[in-house]
Amino acid sequence: MSTAVPPPSSSPSSPADTASAELLPGVVRMDRQAAPERRPSAEAVAPPQAQRRTGFRPDIEGLRGVAVLSVLAYHAAVPGFAGGYVGVDVFFVISGFLITGLLLGRPIGLWDFAARRARRILPAAATVLVATAVAGGALLDPLRGTDLARDLIASAGQVVNWRFVGQQTDYLAAEHAPSPLQHFWSLGVENQFYLLWGVLLLGLARFLHGRRRTVVITLATTAIGAVSLLLCVRWTATSAPLAYFSTGSRLWEFAAGACAALLGGALAGRTQRRGTAWTLRLLGWAGAAAVLASILLYDRNTPFPGTAALVPVLGAAAVLLAGPAHRALGATDAGRLLDNRPLRAAGRLSYAWYLWHWPVLTIAQARFGALPWTTLAALAAASALPAWLTMRLVEQPLRYGSSPAPRRGLAVGASALVIPLIAALTLGGGTVRALGGAADTPAAAPAGAPTGPTLLAPGARVLGLTPSLARAREDFPPGKGCEIPLNADSSPRCLFGAEDSPDRIVLLGDSHAGQWISSALAMAEQRHWALEVLVKPGCPLATLTVRNNVLGRTFEECDRWRENTLTRLTSGPRPRLVLMAGLNRYGSQEERTQGWTRTLDRLAAVGAPLAYLGDTPMPGKDIPTCLAASDGRSDACFFPRDTAFEPDPMLDGGLAARYGVRTLDLGPLLCPGSGPDCPAVLEGVVLYRDTGHITDTLARVLAPRLDKGILEAAG
């Protein structure tokens, strides 16, 4: 069953602040016009007095360094940095702080603002996208190359975060390895924020002035932040991928930075007062402690973002607000701690470094398998070299060397969008040719044997692989809408076949039951019956409470769905057959036995014949991807027999005999013999569409065997 656990190791965080060099005095003193932008190299060599005069904030650069290093350490699985993913939240706060100051600190038009953003963000991103396309085409298997081409298109269009929302909330979709471009989700969120914030603030600035403008902007910022925070908390409890990747659930983090900028403007001129300075100093230390505690104490089991994100977000906002305090006190504080050469160097490089490190890590692991954290850390550190080259040869020349005219910046941005799209189309076309065709043509299933040791009927032959490798990942059962979302607690009316027939088969269970829809439908259609599908992904039919990793909590909706479904069966018309199936890996063996006993007690009251399909072998790896990497060899991608099966209380524990349940165990057919391994391909049929679900082609091949073994045997 497909799962996603934000913040998973496959969901990289991002240095969201792409306004790194625009450390303008306007973010602190919005009553004065900001000084012109200056190149980072000039800022790096300017004496402290000059930096103070221009309003340059070295502590922000150091804070960015802390954030990007924590993200890199998290992705490299460095011990002690299990919460390093909070770096994305720190960067979002910095972006809100800097961009709000930029928009309010000087007169600027919308097109000028868009051109500046395009010159700053897109050239470096386009460089990494094209390089990743080239590396992916050379080093990844064709199936992963196809996925990468789609990710390239979404990344270039700045909407890849929504692609990942769709992927990780689609529980019939194949379980994919992490995308080399998954880290671009936060760049999409950031650019969507820039669009909203630029239109909002510049629009308000056009029609409002003085104190009225400040009041309205403050109210609007607070309102947007409050609504976004509420969405974030709600979605973290109901749909973690939506909460983690969506723009709506992240806007409040930018708004927190914007509020810090607005409050900093209100405090401008008061930081020389000793009481205010000491208050800000304490606030800065508290904020730094909050960020550090999040990095060190959070882990992947922390429900995130949700309310847990308040700690690093408010901490980062406090550090930003307290920044000017050390100038008044002349004492050691959080700002001075961040103002050191290593952190500032990491901060200057953070945008390009972040863009490069994740493709390096993911492509290396796709090529060589799982790597130890020491190797991953070395690769993350080594990615600083292409990052530095990108910054010096692409980012800075195009940002500072091109004409400041908006049309020139927009032309640079357009080119940075088009070139990766061309690379994506080229890569996609090559992978389609390598896989032998497109994935949108369903394959005809060969005839299956109703009995015996062979999968196919006598005389049936398969030329090549069926389904094709291009099709295998999309070889889903019909009735996708029958597998309800995680937050639903009742199934819709989902009938197939002779829907008006008073006789029906009920297919009951989780997604491992849903994979048998085609087989059950064939049995129903042969008898002019209806098929009713009652399935919920990740939810065991056995009565036991489980934790859902996508939700990051106890799966309460599963318990309610099971109760509603059993009540629905016992109170409705009696079916001709209740066909049960499901993943046989929930809880311990004892818990499964007790859970099935409680469920069978309820189902016995339905008064219908009961049948049970044993769970199919569990490969534990993405079979289509493995086959594509092995040039489609049918003898490749074997997986261990001892991890493919778990003890099944319905098959081995005597429960079936006690309750009169007809059982069919297809494990010996799909994993024949007694050797140490199970095959991924049998008689030319690709058995699995992901890490654990069978292909719909196999379900159709097995339909005669289910009919013979369940309905005919039951009389």
C-alpha positions in Angstrom: 0.0 0.0 0.0 1.3 3.4 -0.9 2.4 5.5 2.0 4.1 8.8 2.5 5.4 10.2 5.8 6.0 13.9 5.8 8.6 14.9 6.6 10.1 11.8 5.1 13.7 11.4 3.9 12.2 11.5 0.5 10.6 14.9 1.1 13.5 17.3 1.1 13.4 20.7 2.8 14.6 23.8 1.0 16.4 27.1 1.4 13.4 29.1 0.6 15.0 32.5 0.9 16.2 33.3 -2.6 16.6 37.0 -1.7 19.8 36.3 0.1 21.8 39.2 -1.1 19.0 41.7 -0.8 19.6 42.3 2.9 18.2 45.8 2.7 17.8 48.3 5.5 14.1 48.5 4.5 13.4 45.3 6.3 14.2 47.0 9.6 13.7 50.6 8.8 10.8 50.9 6.4 10.6 54.7 7.0 13.8 55.2 4.9 14.5 54.4 1.4 16.8 51.3 1.1 20.3 51.5 -0.3 20.8 50.1 -3.8 21.7 46.4 -4.1 25.3 45.5 -4.0 27.1 42.4 -5.0 27.8 39.7 -2.4 31.5 39.9 -3.1 31.5 43.6 -2.1 29.4 42.9 1.0 31.8 40.2 2.0 34.8 42.5 2.0 33.2 45.6 3.3 34.3 46.7 6.8 31.8 46.3 9.7 31.2 50.0 9.8 30.3 50.1 6.2 28.0 47.1 6.6 26.2 48.8 9.5 25.7 52.0 7.5 24.1 50.1 4.6 21.9 48.0 6.8 23.5 44.7 5.8 22.5 41.9 8.2 25.3 39.3 8.5 23.3 37.5 11.1 20.7 36.7 8.5 23.3 35.2 6.3 24.6 33.1 9.2 21.0 32.0 10.0 20.7 30.8 6.4 23.9 28.9 6.9 22.5 27.1 9.9 19.3 26.3 8.1 21.0 24.9 4.9 23.6 22.9 6.9 20.8 21.3 9.0 18.9 20.3 5.9 22.0 18.8 4.3 22.8 16.9 7.5 19.2 15.6 7.6 19.2 14.4 4.0 22.6 12.7 4.6 21.1 10.9 7.7 23.9 12.4 9.9 23.2 11.2 13.5 21.7 13.8 15.8 20.1 15.9 13.0 16.8 14.0 12.7 14.9 17.3 12.8 17.0 19.1 10.2 14.0 19.3 7.9 12.9 22.4 9.9 15.5 24.3 7.8 12.8 24.8 5.2 10.6 26.6 7.8 13.5 28.9 8.7 14.1 29.8 5.1 10.4 30.5 4.5 10.4 32.9 7.5 13.6 34.6 6.1 11.9 35.0 2.7 8.8 36.6 4.2 11.0 38.9 6.2 13.2 40.0 3.3 10.6 40.3 0.6 8.2 42.3 2.7 11.0 44.7 3.5 12.0 44.9 -0.2 8.5 45.6 -1.4 7.8 48.3 1.2 11.3 49.8 1.5 11.5 51.4 -1.9 9.3 52.3 -4.9 9.2 49.3 -7.2 6.8 48.2 -9.9 5.3 44.7 -10.2 7.1 43.9 -13.5 10.4 45.1 -12.0 9.8 42.9 -9.0 9.0 39.9 -11.2 12.1 40.5 -13.3 14.3 40.7 -10.2 12.9 37.4 -8.9 13.4 35.8 -12.3 17.0 36.9 -12.5 17.6 35.7 -9.0 15.9 32.4 -8.9 15.5 30.8 -12.3 18.9 30.7 -14.0 20.5 28.6 -11.2 17.4 26.4 -11.0 17.5 25.9 -14.8 21.1 24.9 -14.7 20.4 22.2 -12.1 17.3 21.0 -13.9 19.2 20.5 -17.2 22.2 18.9 -15.4 19.8 16.5 -13.6 18.1 15.7 -16.9 21.4 14.8 -18.5 22.6 12.7 -15.4 19.2 11.0 -15.1 19.2 10.0 -18.7 22.7 8.6 -18.4 22.5 6.9 -15.0 18.8 6.1 -14.2 16.7 3.3 -15.6 14.1 4.2 -18.2 11.1 4.1 -15.8 12.8 6.5 -13.4 13.8 8.6 -16.4 10.2 8.8 -17.4 9.2 10.0 -13.9 12.1 12.5 -13.9 10.9 14.0 -17.2 7.5 14.6 -15.7 9.1 16.1 -12.6 11.2 18.3 -14.8 8.2 19.8 -16.5 6.4 20.5 -13.2 9.6 21.9 -11.7 10.2 24.3 -14.6 6.6 25.4 -14.4 7.0 26.1 -10.6 4.1 23.7 -9.7 6.0 20.6 -8.7 4.8 20.8 -5.1 1.2 20.1 -6.3 2.5 17.2 -8.4 3.9 15.7 -5.2 0.7 16.3 -3.3 -1.2 14.4 -6.0 1.4 11.5 -6.0 1.5 11.0 -2.3 -2.2 11.2 -1.7 -3.0 8.8 -4.5 -3.1 5.4 -2.7 -3.5 3.4 -5.9 -0.4 4.9 -7.4 2.9 3.0 -7.4 5.3 3.6 -4.6 8.2 5.4 -6.3 11.7 6.0 -5.1 12.5 9.7 -4.2 12.6 12.0 -7.2 15.9 13.7 -7.8 13.8 16.9 -8.1 11.6 16.5 -5.1 13.4 19.3 -3.3 12.0 21.7 -5.9 8.6 21.5 -4.1 9.7 24.4 -1.9 10.9 26.5 -4.8 7.4 26.1 -6.2 5.8 27.2 -2.9 8.2 30.1 -2.7 7.5 31.4 -6.2 3.7 31.1 -5.6 4.2 33.1 -2.5 6.1 35.8 -4.4 3.3 36.1 -6.9 0.7 36.5 -4.2 2.8 38.8 -2.0 4.0 41.0 -4.9 0.4 41.6 -6.1 -0.9 42.1 -2.6 1.7 44.5 -1.2 2.4 46.4 -4.4 -1.4 46.7 -5.0 -2.0 48.0 -1.5 1.0 50.4 -1.8 -0.5 51.8 -4.9 -3.8 52.8 -3.4 -2.8 53.4 0.3 -0.1 55.5 1.8 1.5 56.3 5.2 0.1 54.8 8.4 -3.1 53.6 6.7 -1.0 51.4 4.3 1.0 49.9 7.2 -2.2 49.1 9.2 -3.9 47.5 6.3 -0.9 45.4 5.3 -0.4 44.3 8.9 -4.1 43.3 9.1 -3.9 41.5 5.8 -0.7 39.7 6.7 -2.1 38.6 10.1 -5.4 37.3 8.5 -3.6 35.4 5.8 -1.2 33.9 8.3 -4.0 32.9 10.7 -6.1 31.1 7.9 -3.0 29.4 6.6 -2.0 28.2 10.1 -5.5 26.8 10.6 -5.3 24.9 7.3 -1.8 23.7 8.2 -3.0 22.2 11.5 -6.1 20.7 10.0 -4.3 19.1 7.0 -1.5 17.8 9.2 -4.2 15.7 11.0 -6.0 14.7 7.8 -3.6 14.7 4.9 0.1 15.1 5.7 1.2 15.4 2.1 -1.2 18.2 1.5 0.0 19.9 4.7 3.7 19.4 3.9 3.8 20.3 0.2 0.9 22.8 -0.4 1.2 26.5 -0.6 -1.9 27.2 1.5 -0.4 25.4 4.5 2.9 27.2 4.3 1.9 30.8 3.8 1.7 31.4 7.5 5.5 30.8 7.8 6.2 33.6 5.2 3.6 35.7 7.0 5.5 35.2 10.3 8.6 36.7 8.6 6.6 39.5 7.2 5.2 40.3 10.6 8.8 40.4 12.0 9.7 42.9 9.3 6.6 45.0 10.0 7.3 45.0 13.7 11.0 45.7 13.1 9.9 48.8 11.2 7.8 49.9 14.1 10.8 49.5 16.4 13.2 51.3 14.2 15.0 54.0 16.1 14.1 52.4 19.5 16.8 49.8 19.6 19.3 52.3 21.0 17.2 52.3 24.2 18.9 49.9 26.6 15.6 48.3 27.9 14.4 47.6 24.3 17.9 46.3 23.3 18.1 43.9 26.2 14.5 42.6 25.5 15.5 42.0 21.9 18.7 40.3 23.0 16.8 37.9 25.2 14.3 37.3 22.4 17.1 36.5 20.0 18.6 33.9 22.3 15.2 32.3 22.9 14.6 32.2 19.1 18.0 30.6 18.4 17.4 28.0 21.2 14.0 27.2 19.6 15.5 26.6 16.2 18.3 24.5 17.5 16.0 22.5 19.7 13.8 21.7 16.7 16.8 20.5 14.7 18.1 18.3 17.5 14.8 17.0 19.0 12.3 16.6 16.2 12.4 13.4 14.0 10.3 11.9 11.2 7.7 10.8 13.7 6.9 14.4 14.7 3.6 15.4 13.2 4.8 18.1 10.9 4.3 20.9 10.0 1.2 21.4 12.2 1.7 23.0 15.6 5.2 21.6 15.8 6.3 24.1 13.1 5.5 27.0 15.4 8.7 26.4 17.4 11.2 26.9 14.5 9.0 29.5 12.8 8.6 31.7 15.8 12.2 31.1 16.7 13.5 32.2 13.4 11.2 35.3 13.4 12.5 36.2 16.9 16.1 36.0 15.7 15.3 38.2 12.7 13.5 40.7 14.9 16.3 40.8 17.5 19.0 41.4 14.9 19.7 45.0 15.5 20.1 44.5 19.3 23.8 43.6 19.3 24.6 47.0 17.6 23.2 48.8 20.6 24.6 46.6 23.3 28.0 45.8 21.9 27.7 42.4 23.6 27.7 38.8 22.6 24.2 37.7 21.5 22.5 35.4 19.0 23.2 37.8 16.2 26.9 37.9 16.9 27.0 34.1 17.2 25.5 33.8 13.7 27.9 36.4 12.3 30.9 34.2 11.7 32.8 33.3 8.5 31.8 29.6 8.1 28.1 30.1 8.7 28.0 33.2 6.4 29.9 31.3 3.7 27.3 28.5 3.9 24.6 31.1 3.9 25.9 32.8 0.7 26.1 29.4 -1.0 22.9 28.0 0.4 20.5 28.5 -2.6 22.8 26.8 -5.2 24.1 24.3 -2.6 20.5 23.2 -1.9 19.7 22.9 -5.5 22.6 20.6 -6.2 22.9 18.4 -3.2 19.6 16.4 -3.5 20.1 15.2 -7.1 23.6 14.2 -6.2 22.3 12.1 -3.2 19.3 10.5 -4.9 21.0 9.6 -8.2 24.0 8.1 -6.4 21.7 5.9 -4.3 19.6 5.0 -7.4 22.8 3.9 -9.1 24.7 2.2 -6.2 22.0 1.3 -3.7 21.6 2.5 -0.1 24.8 4.3 1.1 26.0 4.9 4.7 25.6 8.3 6.2 29.3 9.0 6.0 29.2 8.6 2.2 26.1 10.6 1.9 27.6 13.4 4.0 30.7 13.4 1.8 28.5 13.6 -1.3 26.5 16.5 0.2 29.7 18.3 1.0 31.1 17.6 -2.5 28.0 19.2 -4.0 29.3 22.5 -2.8 31.7 22.6 -5.7 29.1 22.6 -8.5 27.0 25.0 -6.3 29.9 27.4 -6.1 30.5 27.2 -9.8 26.8 27.8 -10.5 26.8 30.8 -8.2 29.9 32.4 -9.7 29.3 31.5 -13.4 25.5 31.6 -13.7 23.7 33.2 -10.8 25.8 36.3 -10.1 26.6 37.2 -13.8 23.0 37.0 -14.9 21.7 38.7 -11.8 24.2 41.7 -11.7 25.7 41.7 -15.2 22.5 41.9 -17.2 20.5 45.1 -17.9 18.3 46.1 -14.9 15.4 46.7 -17.4 12.4 44.5 -16.4 12.1 43.1 -20.0 15.7 41.8 -19.8 15.0 40.1 -16.5 11.8 38.6 -17.8 13.6 37.4 -20.9 16.2 35.7 -18.7 13.4 34.1 -16.7 11.5 32.9 -19.8 14.7 31.3 -21.2 15.3 29.6 -17.8 11.8 28.1 -18.1 12.0 27.0 -21.7 15.4 25.3 -21.7 14.5 22.8 -18.9 11.2 22.0 -20.7 13.2 21.1 -23.8 15.5 18.9 -21.7 12.4 17.2 -20.2 10.8 16.5 -23.5 14.1 15.1 -24.9 14.5 12.9 -21.8 10.9 11.7 -21.9 11.0 10.9 -25.6 14.2 8.8 -25.0 12.7 6.9 -22.1 9.5 6.1 -24.0 11.6 4.7 -26.9 13.7 2.7 -24.4 10.6 1.2 -22.9 9.1 0.2 -26.2 6.1 2.5 -26.3 3.7 4.6 -24.3 1.9 3.5 -21.1 -1.6 4.4 -22.1 -2.5 1.2 -24.0 -3.8 -1.6 -21.8 -2.5 -5.1 -22.6 -4.7 -8.0 -23.3 -4.4 -10.6 -20.5 -3.5 -14.1 -21.6 -5.8 -17.0 -20.6 -5.1 -18.3 -17.1 -5.2 -21.9 -15.9 -8.1 -22.6 -13.5 -6.0 -25.2 -11.7 -2.6 -26.8 -11.7 1.0 -25.6 -11.1 1.2 -23.3 -14.1 -0.1 -19.7 -14.3 -1.2 -19.7 -17.9 -3.7 -22.1 -19.6 -2.3 -24.8 -21.9 -1.4 -23.2 -25.2 -1.4 -19.6 -23.9 1.9 -17.8 -24.7 3.3 -14.4 -23.9 5.7 -12.7 -26.2 7.9 -10.4 -24.2 6.5 -9.0 -21.0 2.9 -8.3 -20.2 2.1 -5.7 -19.2 4.9 -3.9 -20.8 7.3 -2.0 -18.5 5.9 1.2 -19.8 2.4 0.1 -18.7 3.2 -1.9 -15.5 3.1 1.0 -13.1 -0.2 2.1 -14.5 -1.8 -1.3 -14.5 -4.4 -0.5 -11.9 -7.7 -2.3 -11.3 -10.9 -0.6 -12.4 -13.0 1.5 -10.0 -10.3 3.7 -8.7 -12.9 5.8 -6.9 -13.9 2.8 -4.8 -10.7 3.1 -2.7 -11.7 6.0 -0.5 -9.4 8.7 0.9 -7.7 8.2 4.3 -10.0 10.8 6.0 -13.2 9.1 4.8 -15.0 6.7 7.2 -17.6 5.2 4.8 -17.6 3.8 1.3 -19.7 5.1 -1.5 -22.1 3.0 -3.5 -19.6 1.2 -5.8 -21.2 -1.5 -8.0 -19.9 -3.3 -11.1 -21.4 -5.9 -13.4 -25.2 -6.4 -13.3 -25.8 -3.6 -10.9 -29.6 -4.2 -10.8 -29.2 -7.9 -9.9 -30.4 -8.9 -6.4 -27.4 -11.2 -6.2 -24.0 -9.7 -5.5 -20.4 -10.5 -4.5 -19.0 -8.1 -1.8 -15.2 -7.5 -2.0 -14.1 -6.4 1.4 -10.7 -5.2 2.8 -7.9 -2.8 2.1 -5.9 -2.0 -1.1 -4.7 -5.6 -1.2 -8.4 -6.5 -1.5 -8.9 -3.8 -4.1 -6.2 -5.4 -6.4 -8.7 -8.3 -6.9 -11.5 -6.2 -8.4 -11.0 -7.6 -12.0 -10.9 -11.2 -10.7 -14.1 -10.7 -8.6 -15.8 -8.9 -11.5 -15.2 -11.8 -13.8 -16.8 -14.2 -11.4 -19.8 -11.9 -11.0 -20.3 -11.2 -14.7 -20.2 -14.9 -15.5 -23.2 -15.4 -13.3 -24.9 -12.0 -14.1 -24.4 -10.9 -10.6 -23.3 -7.5 -9.3 -19.9 -6.8 -7.6 -19.9 -4.4 -4.6 -16.5 -3.0 -3.6 -15.9 -1.9 0.0 -12.2 -1.2 0.4 -10.2 1.4 2.3 -6.4 1.6 1.8 -4.2 1.0 4.8 -7.1 -0.3 6.9 -7.1 -3.9 8.1 -10.4 -5.7 8.0 -9.3 -7.5 11.1 -10.5 -5.5 14.1 -7.3 -3.9 15.4 -6.3 -0.3 15.7 -3.3 0.7 13.6 -1.1 3.8 13.2 -1.1 5.4 9.7 2.2 6.8 8.7 0.8 9.3 6.2 -1.4 10.8 8.9 1.3 10.5 11.5 -1.2 9.3 14.1 -3.7 6.5 15.1 -5.9 5.6 12.1 -9.2 6.5 13.8 -11.0 6.7 10.4 -10.1 3.1 9.8 -11.9 2.0 13.0 -15.0 4.0 12.0 -15.0 2.7 8.5 -14.7 -0.9 9.6 -17.6 -0.4 12.0 -19.8 1.4 9.4 -19.0 -1.3 6.8 -19.8 -4.2 9.1 -23.0 -2.6 10.2 -23.9 -1.9 6.6 -23.4 -5.6 5.7 -25.4 -7.0 8.6 -28.3 -4.6 8.1 -28.5 -4.7 4.3 -29.6 -7.4 1.8 -27.6 -10.7 2.2 -24.9 -11.1 -0.5 -24.2 -14.3 -2.3 -20.6 -14.2 -1.2 -18.4 -12.0 0.9 -14.8 -12.1 -0.4 -12.2 -10.9 2.1 -8.6 -10.1 1.4 -5.9 -7.7 2.7 -2.3 -7.0 3.6 -1.2 -9.6 6.2 1.3 -7.3 8.0 -0.7 -5.3 10.5 0.3 -5.7 14.1 1.8 -8.9 15.5 0.6 -12.4 14.7 -1.4 -12.6 18.0 -3.0 -9.2 17.3 -4.0 -10.3 13.9 -5.5 -13.5 15.3 -7.6 -11.6 17.9 -8.6 -9.0 15.3 -9.8 -11.5 12.8 -11.8 -13.3 15.5 -13.6 -10.1 16.4 -14.3 -9.4 12.7 -15.5 -12.9 11.9 -17.9 -12.8 14.8 -19.5 -9.8 13.1 -19.5 -11.2 9.6 -21.0 -14.5 10.7 -24.1 -12.6 11.5 -24.4 -11.6 7.8 -25.4 -15.1 7.0 -23.6 -15.2 3.7 -20.9 -17.6 2.5 -17.4 -16.2 3.5 -14.2 -16.6 1.4 -10.7 -15.4 2.0 -7.8 -14.8 -0.4 -4.4 -15.2 1.2 -2.1 -12.2 0.8 0.2 -12.2 -2.2 4.0 -12.2 -1.8 5.6 -8.9 -0.8 8.6 -8.0 -3.0 9.6 -5.0 -0.9 11.1 -3.2 -3.9 9.7 -1.4 -7.0 9.5 -4.3 -9.4 8.8 -2.3 -12.7 11.8 -0.1 -11.9 14.0 -3.1 -11.1 13.0 -4.8 -14.4 13.6 -1.6 -16.4 17.1 -1.4 -14.9 17.7 -5.0 -15.8 16.7 -4.6 -19.5 13.5 -6.5 -18.8 15.1 -9.8 -18.1 12.5 -12.1 -16.7 15.0 -13.9 -14.5 15.9 -10.6 -12.7 14.5 -9.0 -9.6 14.0 -12.0 -7.5 13.2 -11.3 -3.8 13.7 -13.3 -0.7 11.1 -15.9 0.2 11.6 -15.5 3.9 10.5 -11.8 3.8 7.8 -12.3 1.2 5.3 -13.9 3.6 4.1 -13.5 7.1 2.2 -16.1 9.2 -1.5 -15.8 8.3 -4.0 -16.7 11.1 -6.7 -17.2 8.5 -4.7 -19.8 6.6 -2.6 -21.4 9.4 -4.4 -20.6 12.6 -7.6 -22.6 12.3 -9.9 -19.6 12.1 -11.1 -20.4 8.6 -12.3 -23.9 9.7 -13.9 -22.5 12.9 -16.0 -20.0 11.0 -16.5 -22.0 7.8 -14.5 -19.7 5.6 -13.5 -20.9 2.2 -9.8 -20.0 1.6 -7.5 -19.8 -1.4 -3.8 -19.4 -1.0 -2.1 -18.3 -4.2 1.3 -17.9 -2.6 2.6 -21.3 -3.8 1.6 -20.4 -7.3 3.2 -17.0 -7.4 6.3 -18.1 -5.5 6.7 -21.7 -6.7 9.2 -24.3 -5.5 11.1 -24.2 -2.3 14.1 -22.1 -3.2 15.2 -19.0 -1.3 13.7 -16.5 -3.7 10.4 -15.6 -5.4 10.2 -14.4 -9.0 8.9 -11.0 -10.2 7.9 -12.4 -13.6 6.2 -15.7 -14.2 5.6 -17.2 -17.6 6.0 -13.7 -19.2 3.5 -12.0 -16.8 4.8 -9.1 -14.7 3.4 -9.9 -11.3 3.7 -6.6 -9.4 3.1 -3.0 -10.3 5.0 -1.5 -7.4 6.5 -2.8 -4.1 3.6 -5.0 -3.1 0.5 -4.8 -5.3 -0.1 -7.2 -8.2 -0.7 -5.9 -11.7 -4.3 -5.9 -12.9 -3.1 -8.1 -15.8 -2.2 -10.8 -13.2 -5.6 -10.4 -11.5 -7.3 -11.0 -14.8 -5.1 -14.1 -15.5 -6.0 -15.5 -12.1 -9.8 -14.9 -12.5 -10.5 -18.5 -13.6 -8.5 -19.8 -10.6 -10.5 -17.7 -8.2 -13.7 -18.8 -9.8 -12.8 -22.5 -9.6 -11.3 -22.3 -6.1 -13.9 -20.3 -4.4 -17.3 -20.3 -6.1 -17.3 -23.7 -7.9 -15.8 -25.4 -4.9 -18.4 -23.8 -2.6 -21.1 -25.2 -4.9 
